[in-house]
Amino acid sequence: MPIASAATTRAGHCGYGIKNQAITWSNSMRTTALLALLALAATSLAPAHASAPQPPTIEQLAAFPQYSSFSLSPDGKHIAALRSKGEERTIAIWKSDAIDTAPTLIGASRMKIQSVQFIKNDRLAVLLWQPYDLRIDRPTKSFLSKLMITDLEGKQWHEPLPAPRPRSDMEKLQQALSNAGVLDVLPNDPHHILVTNNSGINTGDIYRVDLRDFSADRIQMSDEKVGGYITDANGELRARLKSDIDGTGAYISAEIRNPGSTAWEEHFRSYVKDRNQTRIIGFGTEPNIAFVLSNEGQDKNLIYEYDIASRKRKEILFQHRFFDAGGIITNPYKDAGAAFGSILGLQYLGPRGDDIEWTSPTMRAIDAGLRQALAITSEPLELIDPATGQSARVNYPTQRDYRIINFTPDMKTMLLYVSGASSPPQYYLYKDGEVRLLSSSYADIDPRALGTTRLVYYTARDGLPIPAFLTTPDTELCGAGPWNAVVHPHGGPWARDDMGFDGSMWTPLMASRCMAVLRPQYRGSADWGRKLWMAGDAQWGQKMQDDKDDGARWMMAQNIARPGHVAMFGFSYGGYAAFAATVRPEGIYKCAIAGAGVSDIKRIWSRFYTNAFFRQAQAPTVDGLNPLDHADKIKIPLMVYHGDRDQTVPIEQSEWFVAKAKTSGQPVEYHALADYAHGPAWTRAIMADQLRLIDTYFASGCGGTGL
């Protein structure tokens, strides 16, 4: 299969564990909708500016977006979104044919609203959260989330499943911390959804919930070994993952339900020590065909058809030369013009992380029309495979792109999301052949001040190609390079960055303050293929750290970074990397910022990774430099911050390092943030405090003279 074409979009993802919807359309509107789209003026949607770019204030960066979390009802008659005013967030609901009128507003008094989504024409799924202090053997500060379902006026609120009467304080605590999830919205059923519970020993049981009276019928009992279910187009449970241990080691099995006996039968087994994965991601229009995602025997995930009865692999549906395959998009509607369950497109983990290659000719045509209407253009982009070193030049929408959030079965009404690394999100309504702007999430932020981001590759000292996202400042605002620069590694480390807008506001903050920002996809990063991923095994603070240092040297060699004016800033594993940067004798960095960093990899491992699966899959990979052992010998100034509600990396990890580092003779700052977890910020004031710490340190800290 050829590499991805220019017709690449970002796939829409549903929250709360809700099964992804997929694009569909009716035959009668294919030509008219496309012609209407192509008739729209393809002028630039960016406003004209006569003045110089204006850097955003801390308050502008820390604010909630004015509107976010847009969702369209399945019938296309209503739009829901979160409206923010200062600290307050309310649900706003409009009629899609009257979006200029005042919306209905729904608030929450006891918890804060995080997101909202239509699950039926008259029902919304709302995710809420609040601080929670655990009291078991000792007080522990945390947060809890709760999924609720309400009507379009917010008059009736229900939990998806009724909570059983707790029989002990421990069960009461488990119920408080548990949170049901929607497995499938059942788009062809107007009244029911499938819900997974998450409470005590019944974790993972599946219920069919009637949204008229919230009665629940358990259709599948599970146990602690089951890791998740997959439904087919009819909403029937068809596949699941299950974990267990045999004489070879810990493994994950992919099971398929026998339609005749309803028994679960194992079809694939992957041992976690090998870091293989084979799982069912969907089912075809034929009951005997499943779609399988697998990296067995190759560097990158591919998708193929699988004959269930004969247990044989069939045709490869998708295999990308440079990126992991991600998923499959099918038509979920029975009353649409396209065949029910037919394949529309295939997802892959490209530069934006959720790119699509459309396989349907009609979808390719619609995609082209939307791109013209939204003035989304492509430009040449070089791709390099870390596994082989092979390269190719493609056309790709590097600056901004769109994705379809929701749609009606006839495709006459759609919600669209447009963004880029330096383009704060915008939301559009496509209805009756017209595309209309609904909201700019951060209308008061000048996107020109956020610089330009591109995917680059540099060569590590041992010859391995390292992908990276490079953001350079706006030259009108900051002048020509070289600039002060920051190496900004992601967390995880089994994670990655992408070319989307950075909602943490770390990259926008630094770029708007005239710093070049390099986000290296160092060895150990996920989703760039097996070779790059596994090359980080047992290389913490060693070759993984070399990759970051080599990125700093590459920026200096390319006249992007000013020698002597490069820093490292990271959060979580990135905070570990910042700790490591202070103790390694590389002499590259002027200073470092560690947010919620791991300083003692021995104790963090013993605290969190105590089961067989983590021990065999990840324990052997976490080895190398232990920063805490050398904290009294740090070689550069350091600023550390950590949230007191962080239950992912305990705040003690920072406290240990800071206490020891203060004996080094180097300047060390430490800030404990009240009511902050491992993100996101509980209040806008906390968000602003975090950003201000970073801003101030790079401006006037970093040893007393700024970066």
C-alpha positions, 0 to 999 in steps of 0.5 A: 500500500502506498504511503498516505496521500494528501487527503489526510484528516484527523479522525474523530474520537468519542469520549467516556469510552464511547464507541467511535462513530463513523462517516456515512452518507446517502446516495441522494446527496453525494453530488449536491453536497460536494458541489455545494462544498466546492462552490464555497470560497476557498479564501484564507480563514485567518484574519488580516493583521496590520499590526505586529504579532502580540504575545498572549498573556499568562491569563489568556493562555490559562483560560478555558476556551470560550467554547469547547467539547462540541457535539451534534445530536444524531438527528442533527437538530441540536448542538451541545458544547461547554461554555466557559466564563472565568472558572464557570463551565456550563453546557450550552445547547442550540437548535442547529437551525437557530444557532444565532439564538441564545442557547439553553444553559445547564450547570452543575453545582457540586462538581465541575463539568469536563466534557459533554457529548450526545449519546442519543437525540435527547440524551447527553453524557456529561463527565464531571470531576472534583477533588477527593481526599482518600482516607484508608491507612493515611490521608491521600489527596486525589480527584474523582470523575463521574459520568452522568446522563441528562436530558436537553434541559438538565432537569433529570440527571442519572448515573448510567448504572444504579450503585449497589448498597455498600456493605463496608467502608471499603466498598463505599470508597470503591464506589466513590472512585469507580466510574461507569463507561459507555461501551457502545451508543447503539446508533440504530437503537433509539433508547438503549446503550451498552455500559461497562461498570467499574465497581469492586469485583464486578469491574468490567461487567456489561449492561444494556441500559434503557435510557427511558427508565434507566433499568439495566440488564446485565448481558455479560459477567466479567472478571479481573482478567478481562481487559475490554470488549469490542462490539460489532455493527449490530452492537453485539459483544463479539471480541475481548482481550484477556490477560493471564499467565502460563509457563512461558509468561504473562500474555494477552489473548484476543478472544472471539465469541462463538455465535453458535455457542456464545462461548469465548474462544481464544484466537490469538496470544501475545506475550508481553515480554515480546511487546507484540500485540494482536487484537480484534478492532472490528468486524466486517459485513460478513459475520465470519470476518474480523479485522485484526490489528497486529505488529507480529513479525514486523516493525509497525502495526498493520490491519488485515482481514481474518477468517474466524471459522478457519482461523486464517489471515486473509487480505492485508487491508492497510499497512503504512510504510512510515507509521503504525496503522491505528484503526478502521472506520465503518458505516454504523447506520442501517438507514444510510445510503452506504452499505451498513458496516462497509469500510470508509477509511483507515486510521494511522498514527501519522504526524497528527497521531490520528490521520485517515486514509479514505478508501471510499471514493465518495469520502475522498471527494467529500474530503477534497470539498471540505479542504477547499471550503476550509482553505486547508492546504498541503505542502511537501513533507519529508518522512524517514523511517527510523527502522530502515532509514528509507525516506519519501517526500509527500504532500501533507497539511502541516500547518492546520487540518480538520476532522469530522466530530459528528455527522448525521446519517445523510451527511447533510449536517456535520460538526468540524474541528480545525486546528494546528500546532499554531492554530488554536481550535476552531469549530464549524457547522456544515449544514445545507451546503454551507460551512459556518464558524461556530467558535474560535476556542482562543479568539484573543490569542494571536496565532502568529505569536505561536510560531511555526511547527514542523516535523523534522528528523535528525541523526543520533550519535549512533546513527538512529534517525530521530523524529522531532517536532520543531517549533520556531518563533515568529520572525516578525515578533522575535527576529531571525534565529538563532533563538534561545531554545528548549528541549521539551521531551514528552512524558510516558516514556511510552507515548509521543507528541503530534502536530496538533494544538498543545492544550497544555499551553507549554509550547505556545507559551515558550514559542510566544516568548521567542524560544525555539522548542524541540520535542524529540521522539526519542528512542522509547517513544511509542507509535513510531514503530517497534525499533524506535520503541524498543531501542529505549529499553534499559536506556533511561538517562543513557541513549534515551538521554543522548537522543535529547542532547543530540537534538540540542546539538542539531539545533545549534548546528542548524543555527536554530538554537543559541549556544549557551542558551538551551534549556530542558523542560519536561513533565512526568517522564520528561521531568525525569529527563530534566533531572537527568540533564542536571547530573549528566556531564554533557555541558549543553544546558544552561538550566532545567525545569522538572515538572512532576518528575521521577527522580528515583526509578527504583522506588517508583517501580516498586510502588506502581509496577507490582503485577506480572504484566508490568514486571514482564512488559516494562520492568526490564525497560526501566533501567539506567541512570537514577537521578536521585543518586547524583542529586547532590552533584547537579551541574546546572540551575534547576526549577522543580514544581509538583502537584500535591494531588499527584497520584501518578508520580507522588510529590515525594519524588520531587521532594527527595531530589530537591532536598539533596540538590540544595547541597550541590551549590547550584540554585534550586527552586521548588514549588508545590502546587496545591490542588494540582494532580498530574494534570489538568489544572483544577482552577484557572488560577492553578493553571496560570500559576504553573505557566507563570512559574515556567515563564518567570524562570526562563525570563529571569531565573535559570541561574539569575540571568534568564535563559 
